[in-house]
Amino acid sequence: MRRPRLIASDVDGTLLTPLEQVTERTAGAVTRAVGEGVPVVLVTGRPPRWIPPVAEQTGLTGYAVCSNGAVLYDINTDRVLDVHGSLDPVLLADVAEALDVALPGCRLAAERVSHTAIDHELRNFVIESEYRNPWGDGEGFVVPRAEVLGHPAVKLMVSHTKMNSDEMAASARAALDGVVDITFSSGAGLIELAAHGVTKATGLGQVAGLLGLGAEDTISFGDMPNDLQMLRWSGHGVAVANAHPVVLDAADEITATNSEDGVAQVLERWF
């Protein structure tokens, strides 16, 4: 690939080490790219409020695509610029009913968004009792299921303690084919549902358009199934070696693991 004009990277499992840190080597590669006029965009399943710690480590102040493409966030101003494809309460209720049949014993959580990264009045993240977050961070307001489903959400998250994410996704797709987009960023019994057609690729495509660039100008990095569409859309899609098997199969190139500065090893060809 020729030198990219736009760089996009997933965050967890890709840009960050297993200890959720940005190494000096990776931060240096990102800083040099930005310094030479090449934007670096974070494209992640994370909500906007989880972006500032990563931005601080990388020095990034531009765009971030959050919630698997549903939210466009401006790091510098801490503002949500655009929201795509919210799931309305009627659809959420229908989806939950189907999930109870397809995934008995599942538990739900909803991610909501306002115009700032954190909105305590909105309750950005609500969970029902016994919902399990694989990251174990204890975040979320515990509410009845009716409250989880009662407001528009950019993402519905589904956990199950006795299934892995691949198994859950297969069962959920069989029950909800075409109704919502189903993906995951952790293999530990968690799937993520978004409005049909909303992916990291659509979010990154919006950023590229704002910058006057296209897929052919873009290199992207990822590790999990929620990165697939982004890697396929980009002119050059790179998987880190620790990626999910379907991502390794789809990538144009495989670099080193996230613990070995895989992103930096590729960027250092040009920066």
C-alpha positions, 0 to 999 in steps of 0.5 A: 500500500502507498502511504495512507492519507487517513489512519483508523484504529480500533482501541481495545485489543488493537491500539491498546496493550492487554493492560489497556495502555498505549506504549511509547512506541505506538504513541510516537508513531501516531504523533508522527503521522498526525504531525505530517498531516495524516489524521488518526481516527479512533474507531471503537465500540467504546462510548464517547465517555471512554475516549478521553483516557485513550486520547490523552495517551495518544495526544489525539484531538480529532474525531472518534467513531464510537459505539460501533459506528453509531456516534461521531464524537469530537475529542477536542470539544467533548461533543457528540457531533452526530448519532446514527440509527438509534434503536427505538423502544418499540424495536427494543422490546421486540428484540428483547422478546426474541432474545429471550427465546433464542438466548434463555437466561440472557441479560440486557443493557442499553447504551444511550448518548447525549451531546456530551461524553457524560450525562448523569441525568440521561443515565448513559448506561443502564443494566438489568440485574445480573447483567455481566460486563466482561470488563468487570468495571462495575459501570451502569445503573441497575434498573428494571428491564422496562427501563433498559428498553424504555428509551432510545439507545444506540446499542443494546448489549446482551450478556450470558454467563453460559455461552461464548460470544460466537455462540450467542451471535449465531443464535441471535442472528438466526432469530433476528436476521436483518432486523438489527446488526449483531456483532461483538468485541469480546468473546466472553459472553457478550454481543452488541446490537445496533440499528441495521446498517450501522457499522464501524465502516459507515462511521469511518466513511462519514469521517473520510467524507468530512475530510475529503478522503475515500476508502482508497486513502485509508488504512485501518486496524482491528481485532474483533468481528465488530471491525470486519466491515471497517477492514473490508471498507478500507483500502488496506485492512490490517489485523493484529495477530491476536485477532479473532479468526474471522478477522485474520481471514478477512484482513489484507495484512496481519501484523504483530499482536497488540502487546508487540506494537502491531499498529506501530510496526505498520505505521513506521513504514511511513512515519 
